[in-house]
């Protein structure tokens, strides 16, 4: 949703680069920032929740000449939404109120399904924001066309372009097709804004404001982060209020060996607690030595790394699978990339020095008792 700020006589429009994982959305925005001729430009920023590996790239700029509309200068806010960002709240927040989209498709072989899934995701998020993908200013950029296994452009866009959007061939790392895609999408965006100001029907809506104090980059980023965190909290609360967890059908099972070498011969006795920390699951256990009954405490961090594909790993099965089905050829097939194991001595574990002190004290007490008994 573009804004018209009468205080600055300026129209601000939002453009989002959205693509499949590793397709090059972030590369496009970073490259664009370096090569774009501008009248004014802010800093290049990267932001997102701390526990997310992928982040959003952002900058804003005022183009060089020729883009004024009815005496109003233009300002563009440019965002990259990499496919590796897994939080729905993050994707929805960045796309909320967008005026135009550059969809970055991956030309590499076997990336067809990733492209389709990302496009469907984009269409679904736009619909939630009351936007129809068929009507929004959009350009499809086919990136990584220099790859040795790159497919023909026609094959890449065959299932991606039912609405006849402009298609640009690109190698974003080499700046090829970056300016062309951006100029295409800004041209369509500016034309839609002109139609709106002329009273014609247009998919871009304008919100009039009078704000003498333009928001800083940091204020804009903080607002996005706050909105993402708030949406996450609301979703958790909604799930907790509506869901009856015992009624949820089991969707799969992962068998994972977690016991470290120095815990050999122990068995789990009690779960102290478990909680979700971002994308990780933290489990706190009491392990008991089978021969002595001596307890020890074990903390496990299970690292969740969702994949872009919907296929199950070797260690995952449906709930109806037999135990044999859950056996993988190698233990590595079921393990996450890392498992952090932190052990803590239980309260019954004394340092060696204290064992010596306790032994000496016991010896003295026993000696005194023997002497007293002999005297009596």
Residue pairs with C-beta under 8 A, 6 or more apart in sequence:
1 14
1 97
1 99
1 204
1 205
1 206
1 207
2 11
2 12
2 13
2 14
2 99
2 193
2 204
2 205
2 206
2 207
3 11
3 12
3 206
3 207
3 208
3 209
4 10
4 11
4 72
4 206
4 207
4 208
4 209
5 11
5 12
5 209
5 210
5 211
5 214
6 208
6 209
6 210
7 209
7 210
7 211
7 212
8 73
8 211
8 212
8 214
9 71
9 72
9 73
10 72
10 73
10 74
10 75
11 69
11 72
11 73
11 74
11 75
11 193
11 206
12 60
12 74
12 75
12 76
12 77
13 74
13 75
13 76
13 77
13 99
13 100
13 189
13 193
13 204
14 76
14 77
14 79
14 97
14 98
14 99
14 100
15 76
15 77
15 78
15 79
15 98
15 99
15 100
15 101
15 102
15 182
15 185
15 186
15 189
16 79
16 80
16 81
16 94
16 95
16 98
16 100
16 101
16 102
17 25
17 26
17 28
17 29
17 78
17 79
17 80
17 81
17 101
17 102
17 104
18 25
18 81
18 95
18 101
18 102
18 103
18 104
18 118
18 122
19 25
19 81
19 82
19 83
19 103
19 104
19 105
19 106
19 118
19 143
20 83
20 104
20 105
20 106
20 111
20 114
20 115
20 117
20 118
20 308
21 82
21 83
21 84
21 114
21 118
21 308
22 83
22 84
22 106
23 83
23 104
23 105
23 106
23 111
23 114
23 115
23 118
23 143
23 144
24 104
24 106
24 143
24 144
24 170
24 172
24 173
25 80
25 81
25 82
25 83
25 104
26 57
26 80
26 82
27 143
27 172
27 173
28 80
28 102
28 104
28 141
28 143
28 170
28 172
28 178
28 181
29 44
29 57
29 58
29 59
29 78
29 79
29 80
30 44
30 57
30 80
31 172
31 173
31 175
31 178
32 78
32 178
32 179
32 182
33 41
33 44
33 59
33 78
35 175
35 178
35 179
36 61
36 179
36 182
37 63
37 64
38 61
38 62
38 63
38 64
39 61
39 62
39 63
39 64
39 65
40 61
40 62
41 59
41 60
41 61
41 62
42 59
42 60
42 61
42 217
43 59
43 217
44 57
44 58
44 59
45 57
45 58
45 59
45 217
45 221
46 55
46 56
46 57
46 58
47 55
47 56
47 58
47 221
47 224
47 225
48 54
48 55
48 56
48 85
48 90
48 225
48 228
49 87
49 90
49 225
49 228
49 229
49 278
50 278
51 277
51 278
51 279
51 280
52 85
52 86
52 87
52 90
52 278
52 279
53 84
54 82
54 84
54 85
54 86
55 82
55 85
56 79
56 80
56 81
56 82
56 85
56 90
56 94
56 224
57 79
57 80
58 77
58 78
58 79
58 80
58 217
58 220
58 221
59 77
59 78
59 217
60 75
60 76
60 77
60 78
60 217
61 75
61 76
61 78
62 73
62 74
62 75
62 76
63 74
63 76
63 186
67 73
67 74
67 186
67 190
68 74
69 190
69 193
69 194
69 197
70 197
74 190
76 186
77 220
79 94
79 98
81 91
81 94
81 95
83 114
83 118
83 308
84 308
85 91
86 279
86 306
87 228
87 232
89 228
89 231
89 232
89 235
90 228
91 121
91 125
92 125
92 128
92 129
92 231
93 224
93 227
93 228
93 231
94 224
95 101
95 122
95 125
95 126
95 129
96 129
97 129
98 126
98 129
98 131
98 136
99 136
99 137
99 189
99 192
99 204
100 136
100 137
100 138
100 185
100 186
100 188
100 189
101 122
101 133
101 136
101 137
101 138
101 139
101 185
102 138
102 139
102 140
102 141
102 181
102 182
102 185
103 118
103 119
103 122
103 138
103 139
103 140
103 141
103 160
103 165
104 141
104 143
104 172
105 115
105 140
105 141
105 142
105 143
105 156
105 157
105 160
106 114
106 115
106 143
106 144
106 156
107 142
107 143
107 144
107 145
107 147
107 150
107 151
107 153
107 156
108 144
108 147
108 149
108 150
108 151
109 147
109 149
109 150
109 151
110 149
112 151
112 156
112 159
113 309
114 308
114 309
115 156
115 159
115 160
116 159
116 160
117 308
119 160
122 133
123 133
126 132
126 133
126 136
127 133
131 203
132 203
133 163
134 163
135 203
136 203
137 185
137 188
137 189
137 192
137 203
137 204
138 163
138 165
138 185
138 188
139 165
139 166
139 167
139 168
139 181
139 184
139 185
139 188
140 157
140 160
140 161
140 165
140 166
140 167
140 168
141 167
141 168
141 169
141 170
141 172
141 177
141 181
142 153
142 156
142 157
142 167
142 168
142 169
142 170
143 170
143 171
143 172
143 177
144 150
144 171
144 172
145 153
145 169
145 170
145 171
146 171
146 174
153 167
153 169
157 167
161 167
166 184
168 177
168 180
168 181
168 184
169 176
169 177
170 176
170 177
170 178
170 180
170 181
171 177
172 178
189 204
192 202
192 203
192 204
193 202
193 204
193 206
195 201
195 202
196 202
196 204
196 205
196 206
197 206
215 223
249 319
250 319
251 318
251 319
252 312
252 316
252 317
252 318
252 319
253 316
253 317
253 319
253 321
253 326
254 313
254 315
254 316
254 334
255 315
255 326
255 334
256 302
256 315
256 334
256 335
257 331
258 300
258 339
258 341
259 266
259 287
260 298
260 341
260 343
262 343
263 287
263 296
263 298
263 343
265 289
265 290
265 291
266 287
266 288
266 289
266 290
266 296
267 287
267 288
267 290
268 285
268 286
268 287
268 288
269 285
269 286
269 287
269 288
269 295
270 285
270 286
271 283
271 284
271 285
271 286
272 284
272 285
272 286
272 297
273 283
273 284
274 281
274 282
274 283
274 284
275 281
275 282
276 282
279 303
279 304
279 305
279 306
280 301
280 302
280 303
280 304
281 301
281 302
281 304
282 299
282 300
282 301
282 302
283 299
283 300
283 301
283 302
284 297
284 298
284 299
284 300
285 297
285 298
285 299
285 300
286 295
286 296
286 297
286 298
286 346
287 295
287 296
287 297
287 298
288 294
288 295
288 296
289 295
289 296
294 346
294 348
294 349
295 346
295 348
296 343
296 344
296 345
296 346
296 349
297 343
297 344
297 345
297 346
298 341
298 342
298 343
299 341
299 342
299 343
299 344
300 339
300 340
300 341
301 339
301 340
301 341
301 342
302 336
302 339
303 336
303 337
303 338
303 339
303 340
304 336
305 336
305 337
307 313
313 333
313 334
314 328
314 329
314 333
314 334
315 326
315 328
315 333
315 334
317 325
317 326
328 334
350 358
